[in-house]
């Protein structure tokens, strides 16, 4: 301990009023030894403080609920330690602070502090002392959610009775964009859906509300009593939220109920689903009339897909003729401006050695040319068991419904310089067809600009294709303007070896 003295007019020495030792003049008229027996400026400042540390993620707790990544002897760790002492150091002035080296595995962090305080008659004392911070283990909330997989209070079960997962891939990207997967304890994928587990019922309710606004679905809630404390009237429940998404995916051919088709603007009953977002987007391939069917409307008048993606066949375009000045019937709804109506003559690639051709009217007139490959559903030679289609006039049922133009998939994969993020989830009972379905979804994003507006697409720096202009087959691509730069942090927040000490 030492004291700071003000400039004196006389440079002579005086005697200490306690022990008589000659000293330089100071306001207290005492030597340092005698002044130490009367005053302790470190009184009230704890010499040992606890600091909570998570072993799993190696982060420190900054009260009340913030976990920080701090390296040993770093600027961030020193700041955290000083905040622990802030309340007890309001009456002293901090001059300097620094770490005292300790064994890294000792669970002790020592900080040497230099403080000043004004005492008797205006004398300013300065003292150096060491505060020991004891590191105590405590699991953070994030690690607790990872470890306690079975400790859940709510589960959201999302199901869709389809053979294709396009809607689930779209839903996954929406969840990632809005960061609704952060509060989950566990995400488990099953053969017909996905389950989200939560520690709080409120988080499960928030996810269910999000799903109802994102995809056309219906839901119901149930709960099961786990325990009951009769003394405090406390009930412990586990809640289950069941969400069923409509069983319609993009590129499905559907047959609408007659009343629903009439209410949508006298559409033809045979339609194609061009998109599934918060509603089912349908287009009439013979008139270009479009309509949207939300979840409530669907469940009042349900309908089903006439074919699965595996039932689509490959056709080659033999001739295309654009339909101009098509007249709509009375009470018709909106028409699509992105599609062009055309009469197309096609032939199956599996029947090239025959003269069998099919005529159909399609909404893909803006894409198809002579010699192009196109995927379609052969209604003329298919046995479809649908209650609404069986009651239709056979003359109103088209022979072939064309779905989408086909491009070289391997070439599209090579020049795809973007990627999507995925949720970490448990997989069990997965189908070997998942990779093909995921590639179908990526191709849908390239072809549908409206669909990818709700999805974060990241540039893939590891795949920068270099191709000549002659290699371009006309397949749609995503521009660089629509891609986001992925944030990769190569160094930790402390700079690796720690920063300089804080001085006050």
Phi, psi and omega in degrees: 000141176215165181236158178254132181246149178282156179300131180253152180286333180248139180265005181284161179271157175234170179263142177296135183288349179260308185247352178080012180285133178296127180221165174288147182301139175211160185301332182272346183055035179229153173281170183297319182297317180288324180294328179294328180287340182263326188229136172233104185284349177272005181295134181093347178265120182294142180266352177218125185228147179265140176233129183268136186224133178265121183290326186293309183257357177058052177237155179255148180273124171252108186306146008271330187211023182257131178251128186243145175270113184228132174276159179297138180057036178260166178297321181294320180292322178294320177298318179296320179293319181292328177294333176294332182260359188301319183293330183268358183245030181286336184261001178237165179249126180279125181260317183206154178210141180197161182277147169254128187297134174225163177298129184302333182262012184276353183059031177227137174233119182254133180237127178266124183246144173241120184232161177229150177204143178274126183240222188309127172055029176089006178288137181255116180261145176234131184222144178247130179212169185242133174250132181258125178255119181267124181274119178248140183280134175208130182281131180284168184295321181296315180290328178295322178294326180287317184285319184271072185292327183267359180269088182225151179247343181212145177225136177251114181258113181255127183227149173212122185272070178225166178268353181238148186251026181300319180295323179292323177295320176294317180296322178299317180292325177294320178295319179294321182295320181266004174057040179274359179268358187287330183270004183282141172281326187198141176237120184238125181261132178245182186289335182236017179174203183209145181243137177244125181254139183227153177275342180233143179295327181298324179292322176294321178294323178295319178295319180294321177297322178295317180297321181294335179268348187257318182230152176289119186203174170226157188215161172210156186236140175218160179216153182233133181284125180262313181207162182213124177263109184288341182281324181249001182055043179259128181248137178247114183245154166245123185259143178235124177251116180258124181238123178247118179276146181302139185279046179234131178241170177300143179073014174277142172265126184235158174241111184284149171299146184304317181294321179293317179298323179290321180289339179271014177103036180055046177287158168292149184290328179277113182228168178240133175278118182261348181190147173231110175240242174281353177214167176271121181263118183246151174224139176273111185293350181258349180226351185067014178285137183242156179203159177238135179240113179278177184297317181297318179295321181295314184289339174284324179228076185289151174215168187229165178285142181275342184210159174259163180302330181287343180273354178290140181245157182266128177241156173246136184281123179265326180201148180227134177223118182290136178268121181245151177056048176284128182266132178272154178282175180293139179074016181290151181269205183287150175250151180282136177266350183267349182245159178234132181281137183208150170267128187232137171251122185233163177219139179295139177293337178279352180239034182291339180273006178242176179256013183287121176232158181234141176252138178207157173258134188224161177266004184260027181296338180279351183246329191271140173224169180300128178094355180286154174264139183217144177266137180208173180246123182274096179284333184293327184246022181246147176260096184256126178256091179226131186297326181280323181290326180294337181266357182283156173291125183303334179288343180266001180262120180289154178290318182224138173245114180278137186254304186204152175286143184255132177242170179290112185293317182298323179291322179294323179292322182294322185263008179281109183255034177218167182208168177240154175272158180231151175282145173281121184210160177274137181241137174208143181064035183283148178276146179289351181272003185297320183295319178295321179294322179293321177295324175299319180294319178297321178293325176297323178295321179293329185271339186240105181291324181293328181288322184276000176292334181264010187234139175275117180250128186249142178288134180259101184291337181284348180233092177246097184289144175235104183228154177278163180295332181289346181273357182280120181262011178087005180292140180294147181224160179266130182285160179294336180295330182275355183265149178255151176275125179285137181272114177243117181263109183277335180239151179285168187295340183271355181084011175095286187261006179095158182253181181293158181286154177275135175238145182242000000 
